[in-house]
Amino acid sequence: MSIYRHIPAPPLNQYVDFFWYYVDLSPDHDREHVLPDGTFELIVNLQEIPRKLFRDAASTGYDAFERGWISGAHAKFLVIDALPQSSMIGVHFKPGGAAAFLGIPAGELAGHVVELDAVWGITVWEWRDQLLAPRTPGSKFGILERLLSQRLAHNKLRQRHGDAVAWALGRYMAEPDLQTITSVSSRVGLSHKHFIDLFRRQTGLSPKVFCRIRRF
C-alpha cells in the first residue's frame, strides 16, 4: 500500500488544498464514514470495479459510481464501501475552491455525488485514460494539474463578488464560533439575503451550515 499527496503550483493552489493518490490500499473494514468538512472532492477510480455510496449507515441500498465522480459539499456524513487493493486519485478542494472549475453554481451539487460526465460531459473520460497510463505518482499528479488548469481556463462561470465570499470564508474558518452572518455581510457591503445566496453559489452551503460543520 502506498499513499501520496501533492500540492499543485499556482494558480491551482488558490483553489485546491491538495491532490492525493493511493494504490493497493487494503483496509481492514468494509465500510467507511466520510465526515463533512464543507468542501468538494473529485475522485477518479483507477480500477474497473464500481464503488458504492450507501444511502445511510444501516442501509444495504446504494448508488454505484464507476470511473470518476465529484462529491459536493455535504451537511452530514457519507457511508462508502472500502475494497481491498483499491487504487484512486483525487482532488481535495479548498472551501469554495471547486466553483472555479465546475461551470455551474456549487449550490447545484450540494449534498450530491455525481459522475464526472454529468458535470463536464463525456470527454472527461479522456482525462481518466490519461491518468491510467503513467506509472509514477509524479506523472499522474502532473497530468491532473494540466487537466484542472484547462478547466480553470475554460470555465465560463464568473463569480461576482468572489473576493467578498473569499474574505468571508477566511473569517468563518478562523472563528466559526464568533462570526455571524450579519456581521460578515455588513463588512463586505452586501445585504443579508444576497450574501447568503452568493456564499451558497460558491461553496454549496449556507454560511450557517458551513460554520456548524467547521465547528464540528
N, C-alpha and C positions, 0 to 999 in steps of 0.2 A: 504494500500500500504506500502511495506517495501523494502528498498534498502540497500544492504550490499556491503562492499569492504573488500578485504583481500590481503595482500602482502605475497607471498609464501616464504618459507625458502630457504636458499642456497642449491644447486646452481641455483635453478629456478629463483631467484630474479636477477640473472645476465641477464636474457633474458626477463623476464616478469615484466611489470610495476605494474599491479595489476589484481586480479580476481574480478569479480563483479557478483552480483546476485540480481535480483528483482522479487518480487511476487505480484500479483494483482495490477500491475501498470495500472492506468486508465487515460491516457492523455485526454486533452480537445480539441484535434485536431485529424485529421485522416491521416496526413502525416507528416513526419519529414525529414529535411535536415541534412545529416551527413557530416560534413566538413572533408576534408582530413587533416591528420597530419603526414603522412609519415610512418605510422605503419600498422601492420596487426591486425586483430581482429578475434578471434574464438568465435562462438556463438552456444549454444545448446538450442533449443526450448524445454521447459518443458511441452508444451501442444501439442495437436494433430492438431491444426489449422495452415495451411501453412501461411507463411509470404510473403509479396510482395516486390519486388525490382522494382520500376518503371524505365522505360527506359530514362525518363527525367522529368523535373519539370512539364511540361504541359501535359504529356502523360497519357493516360489511359491504355496503354500497359505495361505489367510487366512480370517478371520471378518469379516463385513461389519456395520457399525453405521450406522444411518440418521439418526434425528432427534436423539438425545441419549443419553449413556451416562455411567456412573461407573466410574472405574478405581480399584480397591482398592490398598492398599499392596503393592508388589512387591519381591521379593528379587533380581530380575535385570532387565536392560533389556528394553524392548519395541521392536518394529520396526513402524512405521506408514507409510502412504503420505503423500506430500506432493504435493498437487494445486495447479495454478495457479489464481489468483484465488479462494482459499479465504476463507470468512468463518465465524468461530466465536466463541462467547463461553463463558467458563468460570469455575470457582471453584478456586483452589488453597488447599486446607485446610492448617491447621497440623497438625503431628503429633498424632494423637489427636482432632483437632477434628471430623472428619466424623461421629464416633459420635453426636454430639448431634442429628444430622439424619436418620440412617438408619432408626431404628425397629427395627434388628436389630443384633446384635453385629458390630463391624467385622471380626472374625476370619472371618466367613462370606463376606466378599468379598475376603479376602486372596489375591493372585495372580490375580484375575479382573478382567475388564472386562465389564460387563453393561449392557444397555439400561435406561434410567431407569424404564420402566414395570414392570420386574421387581422393583424395589425399592419404588416409590411408587404403582404402579397406573396405569391408562390415563389418569386425569385429569391426570397430569403433562404430557401433550401440550398441555393448555390453557395451561400455562406457556410452552411454546415458541411458541404462537401469539401470546401477549402480547409475547414478546421479538422476534418478527419485525416487529411493527408499527411501533415508533418508529424514527426515523432517526438521532438523535443518540446518541453513546456515553453521555452522562449520563443520558438517559432509559432506556436499556437497563439501565444499572447500577442505577438506582432501582427498576426492576421486579424485577431479580434480588434486591436487598436485601429487598423486600417479600415475595417468594416464599420466600426462605430464613427470614425471620422467622416466617412462617406455619408452616413445617416445624418450626422450633425450638419454637414454642408448642404444637404438636400432637403432638410426639414423646412417645410413652408409655413409651419405654425409660428407666429410671432407672439411671444408672451408680453403683453402690455403690463407695465408696472412690475416687470420681473425683478428689478432692483429692490422694490418695496417688499416683495414676498421673500426675497433672499435675506433682507435685513430682519424681517420678522422671524424667519426660521432661525437665524442666529440667536435672537433674543429668547425664543422658546426653547432652543436646545441648551442654552446656557442656564436659564432659570425657568423651567417648566412649572414650578410651583408658584412663582411670583408674578409672572406676566399675565395680564388679562387681555381679552380681545379688544376691549375698548381702549386700553392704554396703548396698545401697539398700533391699532388702526388710526388713532388720532396722531401718533407720532409720524406715520407715513402719509398723512393727509388724505385718507380715504374714509368713506362712510363705513359704518359697521357692516352693513349688508354687502357692499361692494367688496370690501376686504375679504370677507368670508368666501365669496364667490371666486375671487382671484386666487386665494390660497388653495381652495379645493381644486381648481383647474390645474394648478401647477403641482400640487403634492398628492392629490387624490383623497385628501381627508380634510375635515373642518379643523380650524385651529384648536377647538376644544378637544376633539378626539385625538389629534396629534399630541397635544400636551399630556393627555391622560396616558397614552402609550409610552411617551418618553419618561414620565414619572415612574411607570411600572418597570 
